[in-house]
Amino acid sequence: MRNNEIHTHPEFRIVFDFLIQIEAEITELMSYQDRLKSIKNQCSELLKLMGKLTVPDDLNFKMSENPETLTEKFRYIRPVRSELIVLFAHLETLRCLYTAYENNTSDNRELRDASEGAMEKFINEFCLSEKNQWIQNNPKRSGKLSARNLCKLRNSLTHFFSVDKIGIVPIYDEETEKIGNKINNKVQLISSEDFAEILHHTGKLVLKKWCQDCEDSLSGQNNNFVEKMRRVKEVVERNAARFLIQNKIP
């Protein structure tokens, strides 16, 4: 990894393409609200402009709906729980691939059996690590998070669409902090945007680890890097979704 660029052997390209696709989808999902807000503002401006224009007397045009209802159609209730569920799926993917690498295995039973203990270990090592950029930027708030409670939140969301000892919010701002102070911070609060950023830097740390192991391998250290990356590749080839492009279907 040099200047945030990764140069990889073609054999392992499928692994990095898979991770890049996930990151792109999550970025798209997390940007919906801001994009809809921007479109709504532009539509409001256009409606105001249209109201100042003179309509020709002979204009024979009828709209199917009143244009004033347009901006109301952009009303968006942010699906915070759904966002967190998607983000926890991302976390599980990173954890699974890293476990495959560390344990040098692509056996689904081994990866599944290792999931509970390995998840907390992975969260502590990468998500809540002092090397994670979000943790560095938010020392006060990150100190209230724990791997155990994040795992409980994951289980509550994915199995009952509910929360546990961590409350969830769309955005952590001054109002959210006031709420936390009112309840004496008895409930940890995390936003989907914060968690997305945590996972973004988590992915970068995993890639840095692999890149460092690759450099060590090239310098003569026998760390089984290629063999372990092949196990990761096997997991991706077997389990990852495939994108079908219509004009390229055999």
DRENDO-1510 file (C-alpha; in Angstrom, 1 decimal, always signed):
<recs>
REC; n; res; u; v; w
REC; 1; MET; +0.0; +0.0; +0.0 .
REC; 2; ARG; +1.5; +3.3; -1.1 .
REC; 3; ASN; -0.2; +6.7; -1.1 .
REC; 4; ASN; -3.5; +4.9; -0.2 .
REC; 5; GLU; -3.1; +2.8; -3.4 .
REC; 6; ILE; -3.1; -1.0; -3.3 .
REC; 7; HIS; -1.2; -2.9; -6.0 .
REC; 8; THR; -2.2; -6.6; -5.9 .
REC; 9; HIS; -1.5; -9.7; -7.8 .
REC; 10; PRO; -4.2; -10.6; -10.3 .
REC; 11; GLU; -4.8; -13.9; -8.4 .
REC; 12; PHE; -6.2; -11.9; -5.4 .
REC; 13; ARG; -8.0; -9.2; -7.4 .
REC; 14; ILE; -11.4; -10.8; -6.7 .
REC; 15; VAL; -10.9; -10.2; -2.9 .
REC; 16; PHE; -10.2; -6.5; -3.2 .
REC; 17; ASP; -12.9; -6.0; -5.9 .
REC; 18; PHE; -15.4; -7.6; -3.5 .
REC; 19; LEU; -14.4; -5.3; -0.6 .
REC; 20; ILE; -14.4; -2.2; -2.9 .
REC; 21; GLN; -18.0; -3.1; -4.0 .
REC; 22; ILE; -19.2; -3.4; -0.4 .
REC; 23; GLU; -17.6; +0.0; +0.5 .
REC; 24; ALA; -19.2; +1.6; -2.5 .
REC; 25; GLU; -22.7; +0.3; -1.7 .
REC; 26; ILE; -22.5; +1.4; +1.9 .
REC; 27; THR; -21.3; +4.9; +0.8 .
REC; 28; GLU; -24.3; +5.0; -1.5 .
REC; 29; LEU; -26.7; +3.9; +1.2 .
REC; 30; MET; -25.4; +6.4; +3.8 .
REC; 31; SER; -25.6; +9.3; +1.3 .
REC; 32; TYR; -29.3; +8.9; +0.4 .
REC; 33; GLN; -30.6; +11.5; +2.9 .
REC; 34; ASP; -28.2; +14.2; +2.0 .
REC; 35; ARG; -28.8; +13.6; -1.7 .
REC; 36; LEU; -32.6; +13.7; -1.3 .
REC; 37; LYS; -32.4; +16.9; +0.8 .
REC; 38; SER; -30.3; +18.5; -2.0 .
REC; 39; ILE; -32.8; +17.4; -4.7 .
REC; 40; LYS; -35.7; +18.7; -2.6 .
REC; 41; ASN; -34.1; +22.1; -2.2 .
REC; 42; GLN; -33.4; +22.3; -5.9 .
REC; 43; CYS; -37.1; +21.4; -6.6 .
REC; 44; SER; -38.3; +24.0; -4.2 .
REC; 45; GLU; -36.1; +26.6; -6.0 .
REC; 46; LEU; -37.5; +25.6; -9.3 .
REC; 47; LEU; -41.1; +25.8; -8.1 .
REC; 48; LYS; -40.4; +29.3; -6.8 .
REC; 49; LEU; -39.0; +30.3; -10.1 .
REC; 50; MET; -41.9; +28.8; -12.0 .
REC; 51; GLY; -44.3; +30.9; -9.8 .
REC; 52; LYS; -42.6; +34.1; -11.1 .
REC; 53; LEU; -42.8; +33.2; -14.7 .
REC; 54; THR; -45.7; +34.4; -16.9 .
REC; 55; VAL; -47.7; +31.5; -18.4 .
REC; 56; PRO; -48.9; +32.1; -22.0 .
REC; 57; ASP; -52.7; +32.3; -22.3 .
REC; 58; ASP; -52.7; +29.6; -25.1 .
REC; 59; LEU; -50.7; +27.1; -23.1 .
REC; 60; ASN; -52.7; +23.9; -23.2 .
REC; 61; PHE; -50.9; +21.7; -20.7 .
REC; 62; LYS; -52.2; +20.0; -17.6 .
REC; 63; MET; -49.9; +18.3; -15.1 .
REC; 64; SER; -51.0; +15.0; -13.6 .
REC; 65; GLU; -50.4; +16.3; -10.1 .
REC; 66; ASN; -50.1; +19.6; -8.4 .
REC; 67; PRO; -46.4; +20.5; -8.6 .
REC; 68; GLU; -46.6; +21.9; -5.1 .
REC; 69; THR; -46.8; +18.2; -3.9 .
REC; 70; LEU; -43.4; +17.4; -5.4 .
REC; 71; THR; -41.2; +18.4; -2.5 .
REC; 72; GLU; -43.4; +16.5; -0.1 .
REC; 73; LYS; -42.6; +13.3; -2.0 .
REC; 74; PHE; -39.0; +13.7; -0.8 .
REC; 75; ARG; -40.0; +13.3; +2.8 .
REC; 76; TYR; -37.6; +10.7; +4.1 .
REC; 77; ILE; -37.7; +8.8; +7.4 .
REC; 78; ARG; -34.2; +7.6; +7.9 .
REC; 79; PRO; -34.1; +3.8; +8.4 .
REC; 80; VAL; -31.4; +3.9; +11.2 .
REC; 81; ARG; -32.0; +0.3; +12.3 .
REC; 82; SER; -31.7; -1.0; +8.7 .
REC; 83; GLU; -28.6; +1.0; +8.2 .
REC; 84; LEU; -27.0; -0.5; +11.3 .
REC; 85; ILE; -28.0; -4.0; +10.2 .
REC; 86; VAL; -26.3; -3.5; +6.8 .
REC; 87; LEU; -23.2; -2.1; +8.6 .
REC; 88; PHE; -23.1; -5.1; +11.0 .
REC; 89; ALA; -23.2; -7.4; +7.9 .
REC; 90; HIS; -20.2; -5.4; +6.6 .
REC; 91; LEU; -18.5; -6.0; +10.0 .
REC; 92; GLU; -19.2; -9.7; +9.8 .
REC; 93; THR; -17.8; -9.9; +6.3 .
REC; 94; LEU; -14.5; -8.2; +7.4 .
REC; 95; ARG; -14.3; -10.5; +10.5 .
REC; 96; CYS; -15.0; -13.6; +8.5 .
REC; 97; LEU; -12.3; -12.8; +5.9 .
REC; 98; TYR; -9.8; -11.9; +8.5 .
REC; 99; THR; -10.5; -15.1; +10.5 .
REC; 100; ALA; -10.0; -17.1; +7.3 .
REC; 101; TYR; -6.6; -15.3; +6.8 .
REC; 102; GLU; -5.4; -15.6; +10.4 .
REC; 103; ASN; -6.5; -19.3; +10.8 .
REC; 104; ASN; -5.4; -20.2; +7.3 .
REC; 105; THR; -8.7; -21.9; +6.6 .
REC; 106; SER; -11.7; -21.5; +4.2 .
REC; 107; ASP; -13.8; -24.2; +6.0 .
REC; 108; ASN; -17.2; -22.8; +6.7 .
REC; 109; ARG; -17.7; -24.8; +9.8 .
REC; 110; GLU; -14.4; -23.5; +11.3 .
REC; 111; LEU; -15.3; -19.9; +10.3 .
REC; 112; ARG; -18.8; -20.3; +11.8 .
REC; 113; ASP; -17.6; -21.9; +15.0 .
REC; 114; ALA; -15.1; -19.1; +15.5 .
REC; 115; SER; -17.6; -16.3; +15.0 .
REC; 116; GLU; -18.6; -15.5; +18.5 .
REC; 117; GLY; -15.2; -15.3; +20.2 .
REC; 118; ALA; -13.5; -14.0; +17.1 .
REC; 119; MET; -16.0; -11.1; +16.7 .
REC; 120; GLU; -15.1; -9.5; +20.0 .
REC; 121; LYS; -11.4; -10.0; +19.4 .
REC; 122; PHE; -11.7; -8.5; +15.9 .
REC; 123; ILE; -13.7; -5.5; +17.2 .
REC; 124; ASN; -11.1; -4.8; +19.9 .
REC; 125; GLU; -8.2; -5.3; +17.5 .
REC; 126; PHE; -9.5; -3.1; +14.6 .
REC; 127; CYS; -12.7; -1.3; +15.3 .
REC; 128; LEU; -12.0; +0.0; +18.8 .
REC; 129; SER; -8.2; +0.1; +18.4 .
REC; 130; GLU; -6.2; +3.3; +19.0 .
REC; 131; LYS; -5.0; +2.8; +15.5 .
REC; 132; ASN; -8.5; +3.4; +14.1 .
REC; 133; GLN; -8.8; +7.0; +12.9 .
REC; 134; TRP; -12.3; +7.4; +14.2 .
REC; 135; ILE; -11.2; +6.3; +17.7 .
REC; 136; GLN; -8.3; +8.8; +17.6 .
REC; 137; ASN; -10.6; +11.6; +16.6 .
REC; 138; ASN; -13.3; +10.8; +19.2 .
REC; 139; PRO; -11.5; +9.7; +22.4 .
REC; 140; LYS; -14.3; +10.7; +24.7 .
REC; 141; ARG; -17.1; +9.0; +22.9 .
REC; 142; SER; -15.1; +5.9; +21.9 .
REC; 143; GLY; -14.2; +5.3; +25.6 .
REC; 144; LYS; -17.9; +4.5; +26.2 .
REC; 145; LEU; -18.0; +1.7; +23.5 .
REC; 146; SER; -17.2; -1.9; +24.2 .
REC; 147; ALA; -16.9; -4.9; +21.9 .
REC; 148; ARG; -19.3; -6.9; +24.2 .
REC; 149; ASN; -22.1; -4.3; +23.9 .
REC; 150; LEU; -21.5; -3.9; +20.1 .
REC; 151; CYS; -22.0; -7.7; +19.7 .
REC; 152; LYS; -25.2; -7.5; +21.8 .
REC; 153; LEU; -26.5; -4.6; +19.7 .
REC; 154; ARG; -25.7; -6.7; +16.5 .
REC; 155; ASN; -27.7; -9.7; +17.9 .
REC; 156; SER; -30.6; -7.5; +19.0 .
REC; 157; LEU; -30.9; -5.7; +15.6 .
REC; 158; THR; -30.5; -8.7; +13.4 .
REC; 159; HIS; -32.8; -11.1; +15.4 .
REC; 160; PHE; -35.4; -8.7; +16.7 .
REC; 161; PHE; -35.0; -5.4; +15.0 .
REC; 162; SER; -34.3; -3.9; +18.4 .
REC; 163; VAL; -31.5; -2.5; +20.5 .
REC; 164; ASP; -29.7; -3.5; +23.7 .
REC; 165; LYS; -27.3; -1.5; +25.9 .
REC; 166; ILE; -26.3; +0.8; +23.0 .
REC; 167; GLY; -28.8; +3.3; +21.7 .
REC; 168; ILE; -28.7; +4.3; +18.0 .
REC; 169; VAL; -29.2; +7.6; +16.4 .
REC; 170; PRO; -28.9; +8.9; +12.8 .
REC; 171; ILE; -26.3; +11.5; +13.6 .
REC; 172; TYR; -24.4; +12.2; +16.8 .
REC; 173; ASP; -24.7; +16.0; +17.3 .
REC; 174; GLU; -25.2; +18.5; +20.2 .
REC; 175; GLU; -28.8; +17.4; +20.7 .
REC; 176; THR; -27.8; +13.8; +21.0 .
REC; 177; GLU; -25.1; +14.7; +23.5 .
REC; 178; LYS; -27.7; +16.6; +25.6 .
REC; 179; ILE; -29.9; +13.5; +25.6 .
REC; 180; GLY; -26.9; +11.4; +26.8 .
REC; 181; ASN; -26.3; +13.8; +29.6 .
REC; 182; LYS; -29.9; +13.8; +30.7 .
REC; 183; ILE; -29.9; +10.1; +31.1 .
REC; 184; ASN; -26.5; +10.3; +32.8 .
REC; 185; ASN; -25.0; +8.3; +29.9 .
REC; 186; LYS; -26.5; +5.1; +31.3 .
REC; 187; VAL; -27.1; +4.1; +27.6 .
REC; 188; GLN; -24.2; +4.3; +25.2 .
REC; 189; LEU; -25.2; +6.1; +22.0 .
REC; 190; ILE; -23.8; +5.5; +18.5 .
REC; 191; SER; -24.9; +6.9; +15.2 .
REC; 192; SER; -25.0; +4.9; +11.9 .
REC; 193; GLU; -22.7; +7.5; +10.4 .
REC; 194; ASP; -20.2; +7.0; +13.2 .
REC; 195; PHE; -20.3; +3.3; +12.8 .
REC; 196; ALA; -19.9; +3.5; +9.0 .
REC; 197; GLU; -16.8; +5.6; +9.6 .
REC; 198; ILE; -15.4; +3.2; +12.2 .
REC; 199; LEU; -15.8; +0.3; +9.7 .
REC; 200; HIS; -14.3; +2.3; +6.9 .
REC; 201; HIS; -11.1; +2.7; +9.0 .
REC; 202; THR; -11.4; -0.9; +10.1 .
REC; 203; GLY; -11.2; -2.0; +6.5 .
REC; 204; LYS; -8.1; +0.2; +6.0 .
REC; 205; LEU; -6.4; -1.4; +9.0 .
REC; 206; VAL; -7.1; -4.9; +7.7 .
REC; 207; LEU; -5.7; -4.0; +4.3 .
REC; 208; LYS; -2.6; -2.4; +6.0 .
REC; 209; LYS; -2.1; -5.6; +7.9 .
REC; 210; TRP; -2.2; -7.7; +4.8 .
REC; 211; CYS; +0.1; -5.3; +2.9 .
REC; 212; GLN; +2.6; -5.4; +5.7 .
REC; 213; ASP; +2.5; -9.2; +5.8 .
REC; 214; CYS; +3.0; -9.2; +2.0 .
REC; 215; GLU; +6.1; -6.9; +2.3 .
REC; 216; ASP; +7.5; -9.2; +5.1 .
REC; 217; SER; +6.9; -12.2; +2.9 .
REC; 218; LEU; +8.7; -10.6; -0.1 .
REC; 219; SER; +11.7; -9.7; +2.2 .
REC; 220; GLY; +12.1; -13.4; +3.1 .
REC; 221; GLN; +10.0; -14.0; +6.2 .
REC; 222; ASN; +8.1; -17.3; +6.1 .
REC; 223; ASN; +4.6; -16.0; +7.2 .
REC; 224; ASN; +2.5; -18.1; +4.7 .
REC; 225; PHE; +1.1; -14.9; +3.3 .
REC; 226; VAL; +0.2; -16.3; -0.2 .
REC; 227; GLU; -1.3; -19.5; +1.3 .
REC; 228; LYS; -3.4; -17.5; +3.7 .
REC; 229; MET; -4.6; -15.1; +1.1 .
REC; 230; ARG; -5.7; -18.1; -1.0 .
REC; 231; ARG; -7.9; -19.2; +1.8 .
REC; 232; VAL; -9.5; -15.7; +1.8 .
REC; 233; LYS; -9.9; -15.9; -2.0 .
REC; 234; GLU; -11.7; -19.3; -1.6 .
REC; 235; VAL; -14.2; -17.8; +0.9 .
REC; 236; VAL; -15.0; -14.9; -1.5 .
REC; 237; GLU; -15.2; -17.2; -4.5 .
REC; 238; ARG; -17.6; -19.5; -2.7 .
REC; 239; ASN; -19.8; -17.1; -0.8 .
REC; 240; ALA; -19.7; -13.6; -2.4 .
REC; 241; ALA; -22.6; -12.4; -4.5 .
REC; 242; ARG; -22.0; -12.0; -8.2 .
REC; 243; PHE; -23.1; -9.0; -10.3 .
REC; 244; LEU; -24.8; -10.0; -13.5 .
REC; 245; ILE; -24.4; -7.6; -16.5 .
REC; 246; GLN; -27.1; -8.3; -19.0 .
REC; 247; ASN; -25.0; -8.0; -22.2 .
REC; 248; LYS; -22.3; -10.2; -20.6 .
REC; 249; ILE; -24.5; -13.1; -19.5 .
REC; 250; PRO; -23.2; -16.3; -21.2 .
</recs>
